[in-house]
Amino acid sequence: MNRVLGNAGIALGVASAALGLLTMVVALAQKRHERLRLARSYSLLVLLGAVVAVVAMQRALITRDFTVQYVAEHGSSRTPPLFNVATMWAALEGSILLWVVVLAGYLAVTVHRFRDRLGDRLLGVAIAVQLAVCLFFFGLLLGPANPFGAFDPPIGFDGPGPNPLLQNHPLMAFHPPMLYLGYVGFTVPFSFAIAALVTGRLGEGWLVATRRWTLIAWGFLTVGIIAGAWWSYEVLGWAGYWAWDPVENASFLPWLCGTAYLHSVMVQERRGMLRVWNLSLLCATFSLTILGTFLTRSGVIESVHAFSEGSVGPLLLAFFGLVVVTAVGLIGWRGDLLRSPGRLDSPLSREGAFLVNNLAFAAFAFVVLLGTVFPLVLEALSDRRVSVGAQYFDRMTMPIALALLFLMAIAPVLPWRKASAELLRTRLLVPAWVGAGALVFAVAVGARGLAPLLCFTLAGFAGGSALRQVVLATRRQGWRGLVGRANGGMVVHLGVVLLAVGYAASGSYVKDGEFSVAPGDSVSLGGHSVTFLGAETVELPEKQSVVASIRLDDGSVYSPSLDRFRQAGRLIGTPSVKPSLVDDIYLTLVEPPDAAGRAVIRVVIEPLVSWLWVGGAVMALGTLLALFPGRRRRPTDAVSAPVPVAAGSRRSPPPGRGAGDGEGDGGGRGSEPEPEPVEVG
């Protein structure tokens, strides 16, 4: 029943996406734009097919229907309910099913949002692009990644369950869906960018139509990355949260390009500049989501040979190549029309700062991409395996990250067009004092080392600049000064500052010790007393655990463990963490007690690591605030305008009107219509 239902849902999705795409293409070619309204029906059918397939898979997992091959390979009667649901995205086929249902949801919401303008040609091309992406991923489910294959289980059969590491913390149930909501969300602005290139409507209308979609996708991706780092910290037992491994980099690369786009799009909206940059960044962001899926789901990370043995990896790589070639070809084709009507009046201006910001993010992304892909290319060409370690990434990205912190302090106070030295001195005085105060405080509490001290100083500088903007906005507008994309963006900046401080402190001043202890023994590390009380064996349906009891200096008892999952047979360490805003005490049981009761425990003291999670929460809050219109925003929806903005028209404010610098209120009024500026990340 579940197999039939699931395959029927996939077949419905494939047929609806294919017929919808064909209808859109024919209607556009014949200029029968009234037929574009059929997109609403096709999008609902695509969504229905995806939902039916997901319901069938979840039903099969919940009922332990081992006649479904995916359930037989990854499910188990011993898997706890929460992780049983999350098993759907624990392996290749299920993760593509999750991708498909999220993609179908975005398609349906896009069509519903623009339901009154479905006859518009630009919108028709955008929907056709989304349907084409849907067709590709539904095609994977119908063919090489079908999760509803048949299996004939023997009597008493029980599956192995998901990887033990994926059923050891509740974050596993939320981290991948957040990432996919971010990954897939970039399909919407990408489709509009392609539509703008195809139709030649290369003004700022499509930016206005998709700016919130981009921000939503970026926000989900941010939360997903932070949640993934937190999961790594809480589960893997190495007392770290970011190792620059290919899986982490696969999500970080589109985040970097998306962040650069959210900054530079402000320049195009305000001055009509950086059109090629913005189109390239959007296309790169979407392309990197496909590349990230290829890296994490094709087997290529384990071995190039493992990748070549399957068919999903080559198909994902081919789709990635098609996206890149199409995007580059369209941008080259429209090169003459993409010439910016505005020009850079002075490097010392807000648009100049955003241009440098673009270059910094591009360099950051290139360094990460090179370190991630180079070992795979080398292995493919020479059959030699090499690894690029964290030392390369830290050394290469640290100067860029510090430069970005400096830009975060400078850019918000710069006016458009040109800044005077006197204006900069006035506006940067308070942030500079905050940065100096941060340096003095860090040295006073014992911080040492050039790189972390420089990070604390620049973080204080950037934080002071963001706080100054927020204070000015709230003085003029009250509590609504926190709402709007410009001011919400300043809240995001504050979150980034907290992240930077937590990263620098936890990475530079960690104290680590491994101790052999008997029951009753106490050890000291970093000013904390740790007492081993003993250990016991706990039997659970899915695992056997050796659980230690460790008392900390405040009397609280924590319980790191070593878990042996019955189906997998592997021994998995589960740490126990006492968090605080000053430092975390990270405890792991390295070796279980011997016959004499002596065990080996590891104690790690990590300063300020909790500020990473606080910073992530502040970034999420800032993104939410940025989604709401600010007080000075004029509602507009440029998709409704069938007449394209001429390639040479000037979108920047005329002299004497709208040339304000946005000091404290998100920007002055410009020419009609004036989108609210984006300052996020």
C-alpha positions as CSV (number, residue, x, y, z in Angstrom):
1,M,0.0,0.0,0.0
2,N,2.7,2.5,1.0
3,R,4.8,1.6,-2.1
4,V,1.9,2.0,-4.4
5,L,0.9,5.3,-2.8
6,G,4.4,6.7,-2.8
7,N,5.1,5.7,-6.4
8,A,1.7,7.2,-7.4
9,G,2.7,10.5,-5.8
10,I,6.0,10.6,-7.6
11,A,4.4,9.8,-10.9
12,L,1.8,12.5,-10.4
13,G,4.6,15.0,-9.6
14,V,6.6,14.0,-12.7
15,A,3.6,14.2,-15.0
16,S,2.3,17.5,-13.5
17,A,5.8,19.2,-13.7
18,A,6.4,17.9,-17.3
19,L,2.9,19.0,-18.5
20,G,3.1,22.3,-16.7
21,L,6.5,23.0,-18.1
22,L,5.3,22.2,-21.6
23,T,2.3,24.4,-21.2
24,M,4.4,27.3,-20.0
25,V,6.9,27.0,-22.9
26,V,4.2,26.7,-25.6
27,A,2.2,29.6,-24.1
28,L,5.3,31.8,-24.0
29,A,6.4,30.8,-27.5
30,Q,2.9,31.5,-29.0
31,K,2.4,34.6,-26.8
32,R,-0.8,33.2,-25.5
33,H,-0.3,34.5,-22.1
34,E,-3.8,33.7,-20.8
35,R,-2.7,30.1,-20.7
36,L,0.0,30.9,-18.2
37,R,-2.8,31.0,-15.6
38,L,-2.8,27.2,-15.8
39,A,0.3,27.3,-13.7
40,R,-1.9,27.5,-10.6
41,S,-3.4,24.1,-11.3
42,Y,-0.1,22.5,-12.3
43,S,1.6,23.8,-9.2
44,L,-1.1,22.4,-6.9
45,L,-0.8,19.0,-8.6
46,V,3.0,19.0,-8.2
47,L,2.6,19.8,-4.5
48,L,-0.1,17.1,-4.2
49,G,2.2,14.5,-5.7
50,A,5.1,15.5,-3.3
51,V,2.8,15.5,-0.3
52,V,1.4,12.1,-1.2
53,A,4.9,10.6,-1.5
54,V,6.0,12.1,1.8
55,V,2.9,10.9,3.6
56,A,3.5,7.4,2.2
57,M,7.1,7.4,3.3
58,Q,6.3,8.6,6.8
59,R,3.5,6.1,7.1
60,A,5.9,3.3,6.0
61,L,8.5,4.5,8.6
62,I,5.9,4.8,11.4
63,T,4.3,1.4,10.7
64,R,7.8,-0.2,10.1
65,D,6.7,-1.4,6.6
66,F,9.8,-3.3,5.6
67,T,8.4,-4.1,2.2
68,V,9.5,-0.6,1.3
69,Q,13.2,-0.8,0.5
70,Y,14.2,2.5,2.0
71,V,12.5,1.5,5.3
72,A,14.3,-1.9,5.2
73,E,17.7,-0.2,4.7
74,H,17.3,2.7,7.2
75,G,14.3,2.0,9.5
76,S,14.1,0.0,12.6
77,S,11.5,-1.0,15.2
78,R,13.9,0.2,17.9
79,T,14.3,3.7,16.5
80,P,12.6,6.3,18.9
81,P,9.6,8.1,17.4
82,L,11.3,11.5,16.8
83,F,14.2,10.0,15.0
84,N,12.0,7.6,13.1
85,V,10.3,10.6,11.5
86,A,13.7,12.1,10.8
87,T,14.9,8.9,9.1
88,M,13.2,10.2,6.0
89,W,16.1,12.6,5.4
90,A,18.9,10.4,6.9
91,A,19.9,9.0,3.5
92,L,20.1,9.9,-0.2
93,E,16.6,8.9,-1.4
94,G,14.7,10.4,1.5
95,S,16.7,13.6,1.4
96,I,15.8,14.1,-2.2
97,L,12.2,13.4,-1.3
98,L,12.5,16.2,1.4
99,W,14.0,18.5,-1.3
100,V,11.1,17.8,-3.6
101,V,8.3,18.5,-1.1
102,V,10.0,21.8,-0.1
103,L,10.5,22.8,-3.7
104,A,6.9,22.0,-4.6
105,G,5.8,24.1,-1.6
106,Y,7.8,27.1,-2.7
107,L,6.4,26.7,-6.2
108,A,2.8,26.6,-4.9
109,V,3.4,29.6,-2.7
110,T,5.0,31.6,-5.5
111,V,2.1,30.9,-7.8
112,H,-0.4,31.8,-5.1
113,R,1.5,35.0,-4.2
114,F,1.4,36.3,-7.8
115,R,-1.9,34.7,-8.7
116,D,-3.3,38.0,-10.0
117,R,-0.4,38.5,-12.4
118,L,-0.1,35.0,-13.9
119,G,-0.5,36.5,-17.4
120,D,2.8,38.3,-17.1
121,R,5.6,36.9,-19.3
122,L,8.4,37.4,-16.8
123,L,6.4,35.5,-14.2
124,G,5.6,32.8,-16.7
125,V,9.3,32.2,-17.4
126,A,10.1,32.2,-13.7
127,I,7.4,29.5,-13.1
128,A,8.7,27.5,-16.0
129,V,12.2,27.5,-14.5
130,Q,10.8,26.3,-11.2
131,L,8.8,23.6,-12.9
132,A,12.0,22.5,-14.7
133,V,13.8,22.2,-11.4
134,C,10.8,20.2,-10.0
135,L,10.9,17.9,-13.0
136,F,14.6,17.1,-12.5
137,F,14.3,16.2,-8.8
138,F,11.0,14.3,-9.3
139,G,12.8,12.5,-12.2
140,L,15.6,11.4,-9.7
141,L,12.9,10.0,-7.4
142,L,11.2,8.2,-10.3
143,G,14.5,6.7,-11.4
144,P,17.9,6.2,-9.6
145,A,16.8,7.6,-6.3
146,N,13.4,5.9,-5.9
147,P,12.8,5.4,-2.2
148,F,9.8,3.1,-2.8
149,G,11.6,0.1,-4.2
150,A,10.3,-3.4,-3.2
151,F,11.8,-5.6,-0.6
152,D,10.8,-9.0,0.6
153,P,11.6,-9.1,4.3
154,P,12.2,-12.5,5.9
155,I,10.2,-13.5,9.0
156,G,11.4,-11.5,12.0
157,F,13.3,-9.0,9.9
158,D,14.3,-5.7,11.5
159,G,16.1,-2.9,9.8
160,P,19.4,-1.4,11.0
161,G,17.9,2.0,11.7
162,P,19.6,5.3,10.8
163,N,23.2,6.1,11.5
164,P,23.6,6.1,15.3
165,L,25.0,9.7,15.1
166,L,21.7,10.7,13.5
167,Q,19.6,9.5,16.3
168,N,21.5,10.9,19.2
169,H,20.2,14.4,19.5
170,P,16.8,16.2,18.7
171,L,18.6,18.7,16.5
172,M,18.8,16.0,13.8
173,A,15.0,16.4,13.4
174,F,15.3,20.1,12.7
175,H,18.7,20.9,11.3
176,P,18.3,19.2,7.8
177,P,14.8,20.7,7.1
178,M,16.1,24.2,8.0
179,L,19.0,23.7,5.6
180,Y,16.7,22.5,2.8
181,L,14.3,25.4,3.3
182,G,17.3,27.6,2.7
183,Y,18.8,25.6,-0.1
184,V,15.6,25.2,-2.0
185,G,14.3,28.7,-1.2
186,F,17.0,30.2,-3.5
187,T,15.2,28.6,-6.4
188,V,12.6,31.4,-6.4
189,P,15.0,34.4,-6.8
190,F,17.1,32.3,-9.2
191,S,14.1,31.6,-11.4
192,F,13.2,35.3,-11.5
193,A,16.8,36.2,-12.4
194,I,16.7,33.7,-15.3
195,A,13.3,35.1,-16.3
196,A,14.7,38.7,-16.3
197,L,17.6,37.6,-18.6
198,V,15.3,35.7,-20.9
199,T,12.7,38.4,-21.2
200,G,15.2,41.3,-21.3
201,R,13.4,43.0,-18.4
202,L,16.7,43.8,-16.6
203,G,15.6,46.8,-14.6
204,E,15.0,46.5,-10.9
205,G,11.5,45.1,-11.0
206,W,12.4,41.5,-10.5
207,L,14.5,42.4,-7.5
208,V,11.6,44.1,-5.8
209,A,9.4,41.0,-6.5
210,T,11.9,38.6,-4.9
211,R,13.7,40.4,-2.2
212,R,11.7,38.9,0.7
213,W,12.0,35.4,-0.9
214,T,15.8,35.8,-0.9
215,L,15.8,37.0,2.7
216,I,13.6,34.1,3.8
217,A,15.8,31.5,2.1
218,W,18.9,33.2,3.6
219,G,17.4,33.2,7.1
220,F,16.5,29.5,6.9
221,L,20.0,28.6,5.6
222,T,21.6,30.6,8.5
223,V,19.5,28.9,11.1
224,G,20.3,25.5,9.5
225,I,24.1,26.1,9.6
226,I,24.0,27.3,13.2
227,A,21.9,24.3,14.2
228,G,24.3,22.0,12.4
229,A,27.2,23.5,14.3
230,W,25.4,23.1,17.5
231,W,24.5,19.5,16.7
232,S,28.2,18.7,16.0
233,Y,29.1,20.3,19.3
234,E,26.5,18.4,21.3
235,V,26.9,15.0,19.6
236,L,30.3,14.2,18.1
237,G,32.3,14.5,21.3
238,W,35.3,16.4,19.9
239,A,34.3,19.6,21.7
240,G,34.2,21.5,18.4
241,Y,31.5,22.9,16.1
242,W,33.1,23.6,12.8
243,A,35.8,21.5,11.1
244,W,35.7,22.8,7.6
245,D,34.8,19.4,6.3
246,P,33.1,19.2,2.8
247,V,29.6,18.7,4.3
248,E,29.9,21.9,6.3
249,N,31.4,23.8,3.4
250,A,28.6,22.6,1.1
251,S,26.1,24.7,3.1
252,F,28.5,27.5,3.8
253,L,29.3,28.3,0.1
254,P,25.8,29.3,-0.9
255,W,25.4,31.2,2.3
256,L,28.5,33.3,1.4
257,C,27.2,34.1,-2.1
258,G,23.7,34.7,-0.8
259,T,25.0,37.1,1.9
260,A,27.0,39.0,-0.7
261,Y,23.9,39.3,-2.9
262,L,21.8,40.7,0.0
263,H,24.3,43.5,0.4
264,S,25.0,44.3,-3.3
265,V,21.3,44.2,-4.3
266,M,20.9,47.4,-2.3
267,V,23.1,49.2,-4.7
268,Q,21.2,48.1,-7.7
269,E,17.9,49.0,-6.1
270,R,19.2,52.5,-5.1
271,R,21.6,53.4,-7.9
272,G,21.0,50.9,-10.7
273,M,24.5,49.5,-10.4
274,L,26.1,46.0,-10.0
275,R,23.5,44.3,-12.3
276,V,26.0,41.7,-13.5
277,W,27.2,41.2,-10.0
278,N,23.7,40.5,-8.6
279,L,22.7,38.2,-11.4
280,S,25.9,36.3,-11.1
281,L,25.6,36.0,-7.3
282,L,22.1,34.7,-7.5
283,C,23.0,32.2,-10.1
284,A,26.1,31.2,-8.2
285,T,24.1,30.8,-5.0
286,F,21.6,28.4,-6.6
287,S,24.4,26.5,-8.5
288,L,26.2,26.0,-5.2
289,T,23.1,24.5,-3.6
290,I,23.1,21.9,-6.4
291,L,26.9,21.4,-6.0
292,G,26.4,21.0,-2.2
293,T,23.8,18.3,-2.8
294,F,26.2,16.6,-5.1
295,L,29.0,16.7,-2.6
296,T,27.0,15.4,0.3
297,R,24.7,12.9,-1.5
298,S,26.7,11.4,-4.3
299,G,29.4,9.5,-2.4
300,V,32.1,11.6,-4.0
301,I,33.4,12.7,-0.6
302,E,34.2,9.2,0.5
303,S,35.8,8.4,-2.9
304,V,35.6,9.5,-6.5
305,H,35.1,5.9,-7.4
306,A,32.1,5.6,-5.1
307,F,30.6,8.6,-7.0
308,S,31.2,7.0,-10.4
309,E,29.5,3.8,-9.3
310,G,26.2,5.4,-8.8
311,S,23.9,7.3,-11.2
312,V,22.6,10.0,-8.9
313,G,26.0,11.7,-8.6
314,P,26.6,12.1,-12.3
315,L,23.1,13.4,-12.8
316,L,23.5,16.0,-10.1
317,L,26.8,17.1,-11.6
318,A,25.3,17.3,-15.0
319,F,22.4,19.4,-13.7
320,F,24.9,21.7,-11.9
321,G,26.9,22.1,-15.2
322,L,23.7,22.9,-17.1
323,V,22.7,25.5,-14.6
324,V,26.1,27.2,-14.7
325,V,26.3,27.1,-18.5
326,T,22.8,28.5,-18.9
327,A,23.4,31.3,-16.5
328,V,26.7,32.3,-17.9
329,G,25.4,32.1,-21.4
330,L,22.3,34.3,-20.7
331,I,24.4,36.9,-18.8
332,G,26.8,37.0,-21.8
333,W,23.9,37.3,-24.2
334,R,22.4,40.2,-22.4
335,G,25.8,41.9,-21.7
336,D,24.9,45.1,-23.5
337,L,21.6,45.5,-21.7
338,L,23.3,44.9,-18.3
339,R,25.4,48.0,-18.5
340,S,24.7,50.0,-15.3
341,P,23.0,53.3,-15.7
342,G,24.6,54.5,-12.5
343,R,28.3,55.0,-11.8
344,L,30.5,55.0,-8.8
345,D,31.0,58.6,-7.8
346,S,33.5,57.9,-5.1
347,P,35.2,54.8,-3.6
348,L,34.4,56.4,-0.2
349,S,30.7,55.8,-0.4
350,R,28.2,53.2,0.6
351,E,28.1,51.7,-2.9
352,G,31.9,51.6,-2.9
353,A,31.9,49.8,0.4
354,F,29.4,47.2,-0.9
355,L,31.6,46.7,-4.0
356,V,34.5,45.9,-1.7
357,N,32.2,43.7,0.3
358,N,31.3,41.8,-2.8
359,L,35.0,41.2,-3.6
360,A,35.7,40.0,-0.1
361,F,32.8,37.5,-0.1
362,A,33.8,36.3,-3.5
363,A,37.4,35.7,-2.3
364,F,36.0,34.0,0.8
365,A,33.8,31.7,-1.3
366,F,36.7,30.9,-3.7
367,V,39.0,29.9,-0.9
368,V,36.4,27.6,0.6
369,L,35.5,26.1,-2.8
370,L,39.1,25.5,-3.8
371,G,39.9,23.8,-0.5
372,T,36.7,21.6,-0.8
373,V,36.9,20.6,-4.5
374,F,40.7,20.5,-5.1
375,P,41.2,17.1,-3.4
376,L,38.3,15.6,-5.4
377,V,39.7,16.9,-8.7
378,L,43.2,15.7,-7.9
379,E,41.9,12.2,-7.0
380,A,39.9,12.1,-10.2
381,L,42.9,13.1,-12.4
382,S,45.7,11.3,-10.7
383,D,44.1,8.7,-8.4
384,R,45.9,10.2,-5.4
385,R,44.0,11.1,-2.3
386,V,45.0,14.3,-0.4
387,S,43.2,16.2,2.3
388,V,43.0,19.9,2.9
389,G,42.8,20.5,6.7
390,A,41.4,23.2,8.9
391,Q,44.8,24.9,9.0
392,Y,44.4,25.9,5.3
393,F,40.9,27.3,5.8
394,D,41.8,29.1,9.0
395,R,44.9,30.7,7.6
396,M,43.3,31.7,4.3
397,T,39.9,32.9,5.6
398,M,41.0,34.8,8.7
399,P,42.2,38.0,7.0
400,I,39.1,38.1,4.8
401,A,36.8,37.6,7.9
402,L,38.6,40.4,9.7
403,A,38.2,42.7,6.6
404,L,34.5,41.9,6.6
405,L,34.2,42.9,10.2
406,F,35.9,46.2,9.4
407,L,33.5,46.7,6.5
408,M,30.6,46.0,8.8
409,A,31.6,48.9,10.9
410,I,32.3,51.3,8.0
411,A,29.5,50.6,5.5
412,P,26.4,51.4,7.6
413,V,27.6,55.0,8.4
414,L,28.7,55.8,4.8
415,P,26.3,58.0,2.8
416,W,25.5,57.3,-0.8
417,R,27.6,58.8,-3.6
418,K,30.4,60.4,-1.5
419,A,31.5,60.8,2.1
420,S,33.6,63.6,3.6
421,A,36.4,62.9,6.1
422,E,34.6,65.1,8.7
423,L,31.4,63.1,8.3
424,L,33.3,59.8,8.8
425,R,35.0,61.2,11.9
426,T,31.7,62.2,13.4
427,R,29.9,59.0,12.7
428,L,32.8,56.6,13.6
429,L,33.8,58.2,16.8
430,V,31.4,56.2,19.0
431,P,32.1,52.9,17.3
432,A,35.8,53.5,17.5
433,W,35.6,54.1,21.2
434,V,33.5,50.9,21.6
435,G,36.2,48.9,19.7
436,A,39.0,50.4,21.8
437,G,36.9,49.5,24.9
438,A,36.5,46.0,23.7
439,L,40.3,45.7,23.3
440,V,41.0,47.0,26.8
441,F,38.5,44.7,28.4
442,A,39.8,41.7,26.5
443,V,43.4,42.4,27.6
444,A,42.2,43.1,31.2
445,V,40.5,39.7,31.5
446,G,43.6,37.9,30.2
447,A,43.1,37.6,26.4
448,R,46.3,37.4,24.4
449,G,47.3,36.8,20.8
450,L,47.3,39.1,17.8
451,A,44.4,37.5,15.8
452,P,41.9,37.1,18.7
453,L,42.6,40.6,20.0
454,L,42.2,42.1,16.6
455,C,38.9,40.1,16.2
456,F,37.6,41.5,19.5
457,T,38.6,45.0,18.6
458,L,36.9,44.9,15.1
459,A,33.9,43.1,16.6
460,G,33.5,46.0,19.1
461,F,34.0,48.5,16.3
462,A,31.3,46.8,14.1
463,G,29.0,46.2,17.1
464,G,29.3,49.9,18.0
465,S,28.4,51.0,14.5
466,A,25.3,48.7,14.4
467,L,24.2,49.8,17.8
468,R,24.6,53.4,16.8
469,Q,22.3,52.9,13.8
470,V,19.7,51.0,15.9
471,V,19.7,53.7,18.6
472,L,19.3,56.5,16.0
473,A,16.4,54.6,14.4
474,T,14.6,53.9,17.6
475,R,14.9,57.5,18.7
476,R,13.2,58.7,15.5
477,Q,10.7,55.9,15.1
478,G,10.2,54.3,18.5
479,W,10.0,50.5,18.7
480,R,9.4,50.5,14.9
481,G,13.0,51.5,14.5
482,L,13.9,47.8,14.9
483,V,11.5,46.8,12.0
484,G,12.5,47.0,8.3
485,R,15.2,45.5,6.3
486,A,17.8,48.2,6.9
487,N,17.3,48.3,10.7
488,G,16.6,44.5,11.0
489,G,19.9,44.1,9.1
490,M,21.7,46.0,11.9
491,V,20.3,43.4,14.4
492,V,21.7,40.7,12.1
493,H,25.1,42.5,12.3
494,L,24.9,42.4,16.1
495,G,24.4,38.6,15.8
496,V,27.4,38.3,13.6
497,V,29.5,40.3,16.1
498,L,28.5,37.8,18.9
499,L,29.3,34.9,16.6
500,A,32.8,36.4,15.9
501,V,33.5,36.9,19.6
502,G,32.4,33.4,20.4
503,Y,34.4,31.9,17.6
504,A,37.6,33.8,18.4
505,A,37.4,33.1,22.2
506,S,36.4,29.4,22.0
507,G,39.0,28.7,19.4
508,S,41.9,30.6,21.0
509,Y,41.6,30.0,24.8
510,V,40.3,26.5,25.1
511,K,41.7,24.3,27.9
512,D,41.7,20.6,27.4
513,G,42.6,17.7,29.7
514,E,42.2,13.9,29.7
515,F,42.3,12.1,33.1
516,S,42.3,8.6,34.4
517,V,40.0,8.6,37.5
518,A,38.6,6.3,40.1
519,P,35.2,6.9,41.8
520,G,35.6,9.8,44.2
521,D,38.7,11.3,42.4
522,S,38.7,15.0,41.7
523,V,40.6,17.0,39.1
524,S,40.9,20.7,38.4
525,L,41.1,22.5,35.0
526,G,40.6,26.1,34.1
527,G,39.5,27.0,37.6
528,H,36.8,24.3,37.7
529,S,36.7,21.2,39.9
530,V,35.5,17.9,38.4
531,T,34.7,14.8,40.5
532,F,34.1,11.4,39.1
533,L,31.3,9.7,41.0
534,G,31.2,6.4,39.1
535,A,29.4,4.8,36.1
536,E,26.5,2.4,35.5
537,T,25.2,0.4,32.6
538,V,21.7,1.4,31.3
539,E,19.7,-0.8,28.9
540,L,17.4,0.8,26.4
541,P,15.5,-0.8,23.5
542,E,17.8,0.8,20.9
543,K,21.1,0.8,22.7
544,Q,23.2,-0.1,25.7
545,S,24.8,2.8,27.5
546,V,27.6,3.1,30.0
547,V,26.7,6.4,31.8
548,A,29.2,8.2,34.0
549,S,28.2,10.5,36.8
550,I,30.5,13.6,37.1
551,R,29.9,16.3,39.7
552,L,31.1,19.8,38.9
553,D,32.2,22.5,41.3
554,D,28.7,23.9,41.8
555,G,27.3,20.5,42.9
556,S,25.4,19.7,39.7
557,V,25.9,16.2,38.2
558,Y,26.4,15.6,34.5
559,S,26.3,12.3,32.6
560,P,28.4,11.7,29.5
561,S,28.1,8.2,28.1
562,L,29.3,5.6,25.7
563,D,26.5,4.1,23.7
564,R,26.4,0.9,21.8
565,F,23.5,0.8,19.3
566,R,22.2,-2.7,19.0
567,Q,21.7,-2.8,15.2
568,A,24.9,-0.9,14.3
569,G,27.2,-2.4,16.9
570,R,29.3,0.7,17.0
571,L,30.4,2.4,20.2
572,I,29.3,6.1,20.1
573,G,30.3,8.7,22.7
574,T,27.7,11.1,23.9
575,P,29.1,14.2,25.6
576,S,27.5,16.1,28.4
577,V,27.8,19.9,28.5
578,K,27.3,22.5,31.2
579,P,26.7,25.7,29.3
580,S,27.1,29.3,30.6
581,L,27.7,32.7,29.1
582,V,31.3,32.7,30.4
583,D,32.5,29.2,29.5
584,D,31.2,25.7,28.8
585,I,32.4,22.7,30.7
586,Y,32.5,19.9,28.1
587,L,32.6,16.3,29.5
588,T,33.2,13.1,27.6
589,L,33.7,9.5,28.7
590,V,36.7,8.3,26.8
591,E,37.0,4.8,28.2
592,P,34.5,2.9,30.3
593,P,35.5,1.8,33.8
594,D,37.8,-1.2,34.1
595,A,37.5,-4.0,36.6
596,A,38.8,-1.6,39.3
597,G,36.3,1.0,38.4
598,R,38.8,3.4,36.9
599,A,37.7,5.3,33.8
600,V,39.2,7.9,31.4
601,I,37.3,11.1,31.1
602,R,38.0,14.2,29.0
603,V,37.3,17.7,30.3
604,V,37.3,20.8,28.0
605,I,36.8,24.3,29.1
606,E,35.6,26.5,26.2
607,P,35.2,30.3,26.9
608,L,32.2,32.1,25.4
609,V,31.2,29.3,23.1
610,S,27.5,29.8,24.1
611,W,27.7,33.2,22.4
612,L,27.7,31.4,19.1
613,W,24.2,30.1,19.7
614,V,23.1,33.4,21.1
615,G,24.5,35.2,18.0
616,G,22.7,32.7,15.8
617,A,19.4,33.5,17.6
618,V,20.0,37.2,17.2
619,M,20.6,36.8,13.5
620,A,17.4,34.9,13.2
621,L,15.6,37.6,15.1
622,G,17.1,40.3,12.8
623,T,16.1,38.3,9.7
624,L,12.5,38.2,11.0
625,L,12.5,41.9,11.7
626,A,13.9,42.6,8.3
627,L,11.0,40.8,6.6
628,F,8.5,43.4,7.8
629,P,8.2,46.7,6.0
630,G,9.8,49.7,7.6
631,R,7.9,52.9,8.2
632,R,9.1,54.6,5.1
633,R,8.6,51.8,2.7
634,R,6.2,52.3,-0.2
635,P,4.3,49.2,-1.2
636,T,5.1,48.2,-4.8
637,D,5.1,45.1,-6.9
638,A,7.0,45.6,-10.1
639,V,6.1,42.2,-11.5
640,S,2.7,43.7,-12.4
641,A,4.3,46.1,-14.8
642,P,4.4,44.5,-18.2
643,V,6.6,47.2,-19.6
644,P,10.2,46.5,-19.0
645,V,12.5,49.1,-17.5
646,A,14.7,50.3,-20.3
647,A,18.2,49.2,-20.0
648,G,19.6,52.7,-20.0
649,S,17.1,54.2,-17.7
650,R,18.4,55.8,-14.6
651,R,17.1,54.4,-11.3
652,S,19.1,56.5,-8.9
653,P,17.5,59.5,-7.3
654,P,17.7,62.8,-9.1
655,P,19.9,65.5,-7.7
656,G,18.5,66.9,-4.5
657,R,15.9,64.2,-4.1
658,G,16.4,60.9,-2.4
659,A,20.1,61.2,-2.1
660,G,20.0,60.7,1.6
661,D,22.3,58.3,3.4
662,G,19.8,56.4,5.4
663,E,21.3,57.6,8.7
664,G,19.2,55.9,11.3
665,D,16.0,55.4,9.3
666,G,16.8,53.0,6.5
667,G,17.3,55.6,3.8
668,G,15.8,58.7,2.3
669,R,13.1,58.6,-0.4
670,G,14.2,58.1,-3.9
671,S,12.6,57.9,-7.4
672,E,9.4,56.0,-7.8
673,P,9.2,53.2,-6.8
674,E,11.9,53.1,-4.2
675,P,12.6,49.7,-2.6
676,E,13.7,49.7,0.9
677,P,17.5,49.0,1.1
678,V,18.8,45.6,2.2
679,E,21.5,45.5,4.8
680,V,21.6,42.0,6.1
681,G,24.5,39.8,7.2
